[in-house]
Amino acid sequence: MNVNVLVCPYCGEIHDVSKNEFFNNPACNVCDGLLLPKAPVDVNERVFKRFIAYSTLPVVGNFWGPWSGKSQEVAEVVASLADTFQTDAIFLRVNCEQEQVLANSYKLVDIPTFILFKSKVEYRRIQGALSERDFHAWLERYLRVKRKKATYHRSSV
């Protein structure tokens, strides 16, 4: 039987989810949080590291800062894409002001920075504010999936 390992983005509990359960909105048996959330989830260093270590789904880490205008500009775009790619990747938000040690460990040059992790390692990275169309294309390319997005949000970038 094929199994995905999913980490609860709310409590960090690790779950083996069968392919049959995967598309039926699986929930954590500890905290009842959705294991495949439709929106980016704010996480601390402990939960973030558990995702990298255990998740069989790719992880998109959004390293952002509350002081960054570019982070605020792309927040709606990232939320939309998390919904579009819900079963393809997990979107996690890391507040660089609160999680400075974690942010510094990735030697960020710009905020926001988006890092795609696959199989426990950094796979690709993109920085700065992106249009939804460009970010969508980037995700399709590196997740190796095609997802239709009916309408794109207007963006000032």
PEQUIRA-V920470 format. One record per pair of residues at least 4 apart in sequence whose ideal C-beta (glycine too) atoms are under 7 Angstrom apart, sorted by the first residue. I is the first residue (numbers start at 1). GAP is how many residues later the second one is. Records with the same first field share a line. If there is no record, write none. Layout:
I = GAP ; GAP
This chain:
1 = 17
2 = 17
3 = 13 ; 14 ; 15
4 = 13 ; 18 ; 52 ; 53
5 = 9 ; 11 ; 49 ; 50 ; 51
6 = 9 ; 11 ; 20 ; 29 ; 49 ; 51
7 = 5 ; 7 ; 43 ; 44 ; 47 ; 48
8 = 4 ; 5 ; 7 ; 20 ; 22 ; 23 ; 25 ; 27
9 = 24 ; 28 ; 32 ; 34 ; 38 ; 81 ; 83
10 = 18 ; 21 ; 23
11 = 17 ; 19 ; 20 ; 22
12 = 34 ; 35 ; 38
13 = 15 ; 17
14 = 40
15 = 13 ; 20
17 = 4 ; 5 ; 9 ; 18
18 = 4
21 = 5
22 = 4
23 = 64
25 = 9 ; 11
26 = 9 ; 10
27 = 5 ; 6 ; 7 ; 8
28 = 4 ; 5 ; 7
36 = 50 ; 51
37 = 4
38 = 44 ; 45 ; 48
39 = 40 ; 43 ; 44
40 = 22 ; 38 ; 39 ; 42 ; 51 ; 52 ; 53
41 = 51 ; 52
42 = 51 ; 53
43 = 4 ; 5 ; 49 ; 50 ; 51
44 = 4 ; 55
45 = 4 ; 54 ; 56 ; 57
46 = 4
47 = 4
48 = 4 ; 13 ; 44 ; 46 ; 54
49 = 4
50 = 4
51 = 4 ; 8 ; 39 ; 41
52 = 7 ; 65 ; 68
53 = 67
55 = 4 ; 35
57 = 32 ; 33
58 = 31 ; 58 ; 59 ; 60 ; 85
59 = 30 ; 31 ; 33 ; 58
60 = 29 ; 31 ; 54 ; 56
61 = 31 ; 33 ; 53 ; 54 ; 56
62 = 16 ; 29 ; 30 ; 31 ; 32 ; 50 ; 52
63 = 31 ; 33 ; 40 ; 43 ; 45 ; 48 ; 49 ; 50 ; 52
64 = 4 ; 7 ; 29 ; 31 ; 32 ; 47 ; 48
65 = 6 ; 31 ; 32 ; 46
66 = 29 ; 31
68 = 4 ; 43 ; 44
69 = 4
70 = 4 ; 41 ; 42 ; 58 ; 59
71 = 4 ; 40 ; 41
73 = 56 ; 83 ; 84
74 = 4 ; 38 ; 55 ; 56
75 = 4
76 = 4 ; 77
77 = 4 ; 55 ; 58 ; 76 ; 78
78 = 4 ; 13
79 = 4
80 = 4 ; 52 ; 73
81 = 4 ; 54 ; 55 ; 58
82 = 4 ; 9
84 = 63 ; 65
85 = 4 ; 54 ; 58 ; 62
88 = 55 ; 57
89 = 54
94 = 5 ; 8 ; 9
95 = 4
96 = 4 ; 7 ; 12 ; 15
99 = 4
100 = 4
101 = 4
103 = 5
106 = 9
108 = 5
109 = 18
110 = 17 ; 18
113 = 12 ; 14
114 = 11 ; 12
115 = 7 ; 10
116 = 7 ; 8 ; 26
117 = 4 ; 5 ; 6
118 = 5
123 = 19
124 = 18
126 = 4 ; 12
129 = 28
130 = 4 ; 5 ; 27
131 = 4 ; 24 ; 26
132 = 4 ; 20 ; 21 ; 23
133 = 4 ; 19
134 = 4
135 = 4
136 = 4 ; 13
137 = 4
138 = 4
139 = 4
140 = 5 ; 6 ; 7
